[in-house]
Amino acid sequence: MASVLLYHVVGDLTVGKPELVEFAETETVEAAIRAIGESTECGIPVWKRTPHVGMIEKNEMRQQRFVGILTSLDIVSFLAKAQCLEDQDKAMKTQVSDVVVPNNALLKIVDPATRLIDALEMMKQGVRRLLVPKSKVWKGMSKRFSILYNGRWLKNNENASSSNLFAIANRPSSSSTSTYMRDKFCCLSREDIIRFLIGCLGALAPLPLSSISSLGAINLDYSYIEASLPALEATQKHPGDPSAVAVLEITPDGQHKILGEISASKLWKCDYLAAAWALANLSAGQFVMGVEDNVSSRLLPDFSVNSPVEDNKTANGSGSARLRTFSSRSIGFNPVSPSFNVGRSMYRGRSAPLTCKTSSSLAAVMAQMLSHRANHVWVTEDDNDDVLVGVVGYSDILVAVTKQPAALVPSTRSISELTSEIQS
């Protein structure tokens, strides 16, 4: 196991992190859309309000107030419901508590002295956010050949099993049982962990040079929908982690050709109302490929905010409520072919899914995720860019970097070859 995971603690990653501002479940969907645009991993933690302002709150009480993580896909799926499309103003003023999927296990409060390896074990088992006290005084950064637990330096045990590590990480500490008055916390996401790890590629050797297939990092159990089916059926797939549904064209010989995806990543900073209309009215293929303004026969209400000038024109009878045809620009995509079977390669812009090959190195995939701010990458065959094999998400990366060296297949690639692959 890489020493960088044993000798670093969670507190090392909190330097420079902003203080957590809780997003309450009583806030509106409209407010959530603004907050998600500034978030990581395309989602925001949602909290119950503190019963009494200024009260002394234990960490256990704060953990119980956590509701779940609200993603952009959750919001678009909600706005695509028939009742929401009929009254969009009412839908935008709906409380977040009616939209977020409750899951208290997605966030865990940890001590700053928790080892990085223990934090990875938590995230491998489903935790997506770590809440770390900022104002707590803890001793030092990392100390080689030693581990800091609960304010004490303990002897290193490199042979500890992952189950023991997780048990130690969950052990009550002095900070988890103490109380705080207006304590400050920061939130670490899996993206923060990956960003830290990619700066330690040398210490992780030979893992970065190994292919994702040799590391077993490819998840073959992915959610998908056929391109000819209604896009709204993607919301019934209930994708877990990653929050993404692949849109496929299934060939006569049974191959899965990926055309795009309906995911929280793609909908992160989109026009939510336009995306909701498209999700409710278009096929999955049309949704991900887009429909050109000049070829679409569908009319989409203009969801943009009307200017005072336009309002005056309409009131005076000199103008009318403007309708426009649906375009992939409406949901943040570049325009592409209206037919997902013809000319697709000519229009592969931002709507194209983020892909890698089975032979891609772990470092290259990590770099792809960070550069595109995506929480997953679709994996295709080496000799066919369109045939989907599986997906690699954050949890798959974390499992790969904690593999024991004996389980690895030696790589013959050089550092120069790895650099070229990452840059490409």
GIUR-V345812 format. One record per residue. SS is DSSP state (H for helix, E for strand, L for the rest). OMEGA is omega in degrees with one decimal (* if undefined). D_LAST is the distance of its C-alpha to the last C-alpha in Angstrom with 2 decimals. Layout:
# GIUR-V345812
SS,OMEGA,D_LAST ; SS,OMEGA,D_LAST
This chain:
# GIUR-V345812
L,-176.7,29.11 ; L,-178.0,27.01 ; H,-178.8,29.46 ; H,179.1,27.32 ; H,-178.6,28.22 ; H,-172.4,31.87 ; H,174.7,32.46 ; L,179.7,30.84 ; E,-176.7,32.63 ; H,-179.5,31.80 ; H,178.8,33.46 ; H,-176.3,30.76 ; H,-176.6,28.31 ; L,-178.5,30.86 ; L,179.0,30.92 ; L,179.5,30.36 ; L,-179.4,30.24 ; L,177.8,32.49 ; L,-179.9,35.68 ; L,171.4,35.71 ; L,-175.4,37.46 ; L,175.1,38.79 ; E,-172.3,38.43 ; E,179.7,41.73 ; L,178.2,42.30 ; L,176.5,44.88 ; L,-176.8,42.34 ; E,176.1,41.62 ; H,179.4,38.68 ; H,177.5,38.24 ; H,179.7,37.89 ; H,179.0,35.44 ; H,178.2,33.11 ; H,-177.9,33.03 ; H,-179.2,32.50 ; H,178.4,29.62 ; L,-179.4,27.71 ; L,-174.3,27.80 ; L,172.6,27.18 ; L,-179.9,24.45 ; L,171.2,23.55 ; L,-179.5,25.12 ; E,-179.7,28.63 ; E,172.8,31.56 ; E,-179.7,34.23 ; E,-174.0,37.65 ; E,165.9,40.87 ; L,-179.2,44.59 ; L,175.8,46.49 ; L,-177.9,48.44 ; L,-178.6,52.04 ; L,-179.8,53.52 ; L,177.2,52.00 ; L,-178.6,52.13 ; L,175.0,52.98 ; L,-173.4,52.13 ; E,174.2,49.34 ; E,178.5,48.38 ; H,178.6,44.88 ; H,178.8,46.18 ; H,178.7,47.45 ; H,178.4,44.16 ; H,-179.7,42.35 ; H,179.6,44.87 ; H,179.3,44.21 ; E,-176.3,40.55 ; E,-176.8,40.34 ; E,179.7,36.77 ; E,179.8,33.35 ; E,-178.6,33.22 ; E,177.6,29.97 ; H,178.6,29.14 ; H,176.6,29.53 ; H,-177.0,33.01 ; H,-179.6,34.05 ; H,178.0,32.89 ; H,178.3,34.61 ; H,-178.5,37.73 ; H,-179.8,37.82 ; L,177.3,37.49 ; L,-174.6,40.86 ; H,-178.1,43.71 ; H,178.5,45.80 ; H,177.6,42.98 ; H,179.3,42.25 ; H,180.0,45.98 ; L,-174.9,46.25 ; H,178.2,42.93 ; H,178.4,44.64 ; H,-179.9,46.23 ; H,-179.0,42.99 ; H,179.5,41.18 ; L,178.1,44.09 ; L,178.3,44.00 ; E,-177.9,43.78 ; H,-179.9,40.59 ; H,178.9,42.78 ; H,-174.4,43.21 ; L,-174.9,39.46 ; L,176.4,37.85 ; L,-177.0,37.89 ; L,175.6,39.85 ; L,-175.4,38.19 ; H,-176.0,39.40 ; H,-176.9,37.36 ; H,-179.5,33.98 ; E,178.5,34.84 ; E,176.1,36.53 ; E,-177.8,38.18 ; E,176.3,37.54 ; L,177.5,38.94 ; L,-178.2,36.76 ; L,177.0,37.69 ; L,-179.7,36.12 ; E,179.5,33.83 ; H,179.9,30.14 ; H,178.4,30.48 ; H,176.3,33.23 ; H,177.8,31.23 ; H,178.4,28.50 ; H,177.6,31.32 ; H,-177.7,32.58 ; H,176.0,29.28 ; H,-178.4,28.87 ; L,170.7,32.29 ; L,179.1,31.52 ; L,-178.9,31.75 ; L,179.0,29.16 ; E,173.6,30.61 ; E,178.3,32.42 ; E,-172.8,35.14 ; E,176.7,35.87 ; E,178.6,38.94 ; L,-174.5,38.19 ; L,179.6,41.77 ; L,178.2,42.68 ; L,178.6,43.38 ; L,-169.5,41.73 ; L,165.1,41.80 ; L,177.0,39.01 ; L,-179.9,35.35 ; L,-179.6,34.46 ; L,-174.8,36.82 ; L,179.0,35.82 ; L,178.8,37.77 ; E,178.5,39.19 ; E,178.4,38.53 ; E,176.8,39.94 ; E,174.0,41.60 ; L,177.5,43.98 ; L,-179.3,44.59 ; E,175.2,45.37 ; E,-179.4,43.57 ; E,177.7,43.54 ; E,-178.8,42.91 ; L,175.6,39.52 ; L,-174.6,39.55 ; L,-177.7,36.32 ; L,-179.4,37.86 ; L,-179.8,38.42 ; L,-179.5,37.37 ; H,179.2,35.07 ; H,177.6,38.17 ; H,179.2,40.05 ; H,-178.9,37.28 ; H,178.7,37.30 ; H,178.4,41.08 ; H,-179.1,41.12 ; H,-179.4,38.68 ; L,-179.0,41.03 ; L,179.8,44.07 ; L,-179.5,45.98 ; L,-179.2,45.52 ; H,-178.4,47.62 ; H,-177.2,45.25 ; H,-179.5,45.03 ; H,179.6,48.83 ; L,-178.8,49.58 ; E,-178.6,49.99 ; E,176.3,48.40 ; L,-178.1,49.69 ; L,-179.8,47.04 ; L,-179.3,44.39 ; L,178.9,40.84 ; E,168.4,37.85 ; E,-174.4,34.11 ; E,177.0,31.81 ; E,177.7,28.82 ; E,176.8,26.38 ; H,175.7,24.01 ; H,177.2,21.17 ; H,179.0,22.97 ; H,179.7,23.14 ; H,179.5,19.44 ; H,176.8,18.74 ; H,-176.4,21.31 ; H,-177.8,20.05 ; H,173.6,16.50 ; L,-179.1,18.42 ; L,-174.4,20.30 ; L,-179.6,17.80 ; L,-179.0,20.04 ; L,-179.0,23.06 ; L,-177.5,21.60 ; L,6.1,20.93 ; L,-175.7,20.65 ; H,-176.2,19.40 ; H,-178.9,15.81 ; H,-176.2,15.27 ; L,179.0,17.04 ; E,-179.1,15.80 ; L,178.2,16.87 ; L,179.4,19.32 ; L,178.7,21.01 ; L,-177.5,21.44 ; L,-175.5,22.98 ; L,-177.9,20.82 ; L,178.9,20.65 ; E,-177.8,23.42 ; L,-177.6,25.10 ; L,-177.0,27.61 ; L,177.6,25.96 ; L,179.1,27.82 ; E,177.4,27.60 ; E,177.7,29.69 ; E,-174.4,30.25 ; L,-176.8,29.30 ; L,-178.8,32.94 ; L,176.8,34.38 ; E,-178.5,35.17 ; H,-176.9,32.34 ; H,179.4,34.93 ; H,177.4,35.10 ; H,-179.7,31.71 ; H,179.0,33.61 ; H,179.3,35.93 ; L,-179.5,33.23 ; L,179.5,33.30 ; L,-178.6,29.77 ; L,-178.5,29.88 ; L,2.3,26.76 ; L,179.6,24.26 ; L,-174.4,26.15 ; E,176.6,24.53 ; E,178.5,25.85 ; E,175.5,23.78 ; E,-169.7,25.21 ; E,166.3,25.59 ; E,-177.3,27.10 ; E,-177.6,28.99 ; L,179.1,29.53 ; L,179.8,32.95 ; L,173.8,31.75 ; L,179.1,30.70 ; L,178.5,26.89 ; E,177.5,25.19 ; E,-176.0,22.85 ; E,178.4,21.09 ; E,-177.5,21.58 ; E,-179.2,20.92 ; E,170.4,22.34 ; E,-170.1,25.22 ; E,175.5,24.35 ; L,-179.7,25.07 ; L,-179.2,21.48 ; L,-177.3,21.65 ; L,-171.5,25.18 ; L,-176.3,24.64 ; L,-176.5,25.44 ; L,168.8,26.87 ; L,-170.1,30.33 ; H,-179.0,32.05 ; H,177.7,35.16 ; H,178.8,33.44 ; H,178.8,31.13 ; H,177.6,34.29 ; H,-179.4,36.09 ; H,-179.8,33.29 ; H,-177.3,33.10 ; H,-170.8,36.86 ; H,-175.4,37.22 ; L,171.8,34.26 ; E,-179.7,32.96 ; H,179.1,29.78 ; H,177.9,28.06 ; H,-178.2,29.37 ; H,-175.4,28.40 ; H,-178.9,24.68 ; H,179.0,24.43 ; L,178.0,26.78 ; L,-177.4,29.91 ; L,178.7,30.26 ; L,-171.3,33.11 ; L,-179.4,34.84 ; L,-177.4,34.95 ; L,177.1,35.68 ; L,-179.2,39.34 ; L,176.8,38.97 ; E,-179.0,40.06 ; E,177.0,38.47 ; E,179.7,40.51 ; L,-177.0,39.06 ; L,-179.1,38.05 ; L,-179.8,37.42 ; L,-179.1,40.02 ; L,177.7,42.76 ; L,179.0,43.65 ; H,-179.0,47.32 ; H,179.8,47.65 ; H,178.9,46.57 ; H,-179.9,48.90 ; H,179.1,51.78 ; H,-179.7,51.22 ; H,-179.4,51.33 ; H,-178.3,54.43 ; L,-179.8,56.19 ; L,-178.8,55.54 ; L,179.8,53.50 ; L,179.3,50.27 ; L,178.0,49.18 ; L,-172.7,46.66 ; L,173.4,43.43 ; E,178.4,41.68 ; E,178.3,38.25 ; E,-179.4,36.37 ; L,175.6,33.51 ; L,176.6,30.06 ; H,175.5,26.64 ; H,-175.9,26.66 ; H,-178.8,29.48 ; H,173.1,27.39 ; L,179.8,24.35 ; L,170.5,22.44 ; L,-178.6,21.78 ; L,-179.9,24.40 ; L,-176.0,23.75 ; L,178.4,26.05 ; L,177.7,29.28 ; L,-176.9,29.31 ; L,176.9,26.72 ; L,-174.0,27.65 ; L,171.5,27.34 ; L,-175.6,24.60 ; H,-176.3,22.11 ; H,-178.2,19.09 ; H,-171.6,20.28 ; H,-177.5,20.12 ; L,179.6,17.09 ; L,-177.7,16.73 ; L,-179.4,17.00 ; L,179.4,19.25 ; L,-179.8,16.69 ; L,177.3,16.27 ; L,-175.1,13.28 ; E,171.0,12.53 ; E,179.9,11.08 ; E,179.7,12.73 ; L,-179.8,15.68 ; L,-179.8,14.14 ; L,180.0,11.24 ; E,179.3,12.20 ; H,-179.2,14.11 ; H,-179.7,12.24 ; H,179.4,8.88 ; H,177.1,11.22 ; H,179.2,13.10 ; H,176.8,10.38 ; H,-178.7,9.73 ; H,-176.5,13.50 ; H,-177.5,14.14 ; H,179.9,11.88 ; H,-177.4,13.43 ; L,179.5,16.74 ; L,179.1,17.06 ; L,177.6,19.26 ; E,174.7,17.90 ; E,177.6,15.21 ; E,-176.1,16.57 ; E,179.2,16.11 ; E,178.6,16.44 ; E,-178.7,17.58 ; L,-175.2,15.49 ; L,178.9,17.22 ; E,-175.5,17.63 ; E,-174.6,15.19 ; E,-175.4,18.33 ; E,-174.8,20.45 ; E,177.8,20.39 ; E,-177.6,21.04 ; E,-178.6,21.14 ; E,174.9,19.65 ; E,178.2,18.50 ; E,-179.6,20.16 ; H,-178.0,20.99 ; H,177.9,24.04 ; H,177.0,22.23 ; H,-178.0,19.97 ; H,175.6,23.20 ; H,-177.2,24.94 ; H,-175.4,22.30 ; H,178.8,22.37 ; L,177.4,26.16 ; L,176.4,26.52 ; L,-178.8,28.87 ; H,-178.0,27.56 ; H,-176.5,30.05 ; H,-174.9,28.34 ; L,172.8,24.98 ; L,-177.5,23.92 ; L,179.2,22.98 ; L,179.5,19.49 ; L,-177.4,19.20 ; L,179.9,15.66 ; L,178.2,15.67 ; H,180.0,14.33 ; H,177.9,12.44 ; H,178.1,10.72 ; H,179.4,9.98 ; H,179.2,8.64 ; H,-179.2,6.19 ; H,179.8,5.22 ; H,-178.6,5.46 ; H,179.6,3.81 ; L,*,0.00
